[in-house]
Amino acid sequence: MPVISTFFGILIRMWHDDHPPPHIHVEYQGFEALVEIEAGNVKAGQLPRKVARIVREWCFEHRQELRENWIKAQSFEPLDKIQGADRD
């Protein structure tokens, strides 16, 4: 599964041809969660509260880029990297 962003030790991944609704997979220090792109809410798994807040804010800031990557993923196209919350 491609990593599309990394920040503060948080890995953001997106599967190709994954099930709806549009979402990302988040990993952080042994925690894993599925996070909806539109609302930034954790839909499965769990994250520490502070990490969930950072990811939610990052989703809001990069919603359009995430939507575009989701469309590419559904067509098995290469995904774009997205700038992390730490601006790296």
C-alpha positions in Angstrom: 0.0 0.0 0.0 1.6 3.3 -1.1 2.6 5.8 1.5 1.3 9.2 0.4 2.5 11.3 3.4 4.6 11.0 6.6 4.6 13.6 9.4 5.3 13.5 13.1 5.9 9.7 12.9 2.4 9.3 11.3 2.2 7.2 8.1 -0.6 7.9 5.7 -1.4 5.2 3.2 -4.0 4.6 0.5 -4.9 1.3 -1.1 -5.5 1.0 -4.8 -9.1 -0.1 -5.7 -10.2 0.1 -2.0 -13.8 0.0 -0.8 -15.9 3.2 -0.3 -16.3 5.6 1.3 -13.0 7.4 0.4 -10.6 6.9 3.2 -6.9 6.7 4.2 -5.1 4.2 6.4 -3.1 5.8 9.3 -0.4 4.1 11.3 1.3 5.6 14.4 3.5 3.7 16.9 1.5 0.5 16.7 -1.9 2.1 16.3 -3.8 1.7 13.1 -7.0 3.4 11.9 -9.1 3.9 8.8 -10.0 7.6 8.5 -12.6 9.1 6.2 -11.3 11.8 3.9 -14.3 14.0 4.0 -14.9 14.3 7.7 -11.5 13.2 9.0 -13.1 10.9 11.5 -11.7 7.5 12.6 -14.1 4.9 11.2 -12.2 1.8 12.3 -9.3 1.1 14.6 -7.9 3.7 16.9 -5.4 6.5 17.3 -4.2 8.5 20.3 -6.5 11.6 20.7 -3.8 14.1 19.7 -2.8 12.1 16.6 -6.5 11.8 15.5 -6.8 15.6 15.8 -3.7 16.2 13.8 -4.8 13.8 11.1 -8.3 15.3 11.0 -6.9 18.8 10.5 -4.5 17.5 7.9 -7.4 15.9 6.0 -9.3 19.1 6.0 -6.3 21.0 4.7 -5.6 18.5 1.9 -9.1 17.2 1.1 -8.9 18.0 -2.6 -5.5 16.3 -3.0 -6.9 13.3 -1.1 -10.0 13.2 -3.3 -7.8 13.3 -6.4 -5.6 10.5 -5.1 -8.7 8.4 -4.3 -9.8 8.7 -7.9 -6.4 7.7 -9.1 -6.3 4.8 -6.7 -9.6 3.5 -8.1 -8.1 3.4 -11.6 -4.8 1.9 -10.4 -2.8 5.0 -11.3 0.2 6.2 -9.4 -0.6 8.3 -6.3 0.8 11.7 -5.6 2.7 12.5 -2.4 1.0 15.1 -0.2 2.9 17.5 2.1 2.8 16.5 5.7 1.5 18.6 8.6 5.1 19.3 9.6 5.6 20.9 6.1 8.3 18.3 5.1 
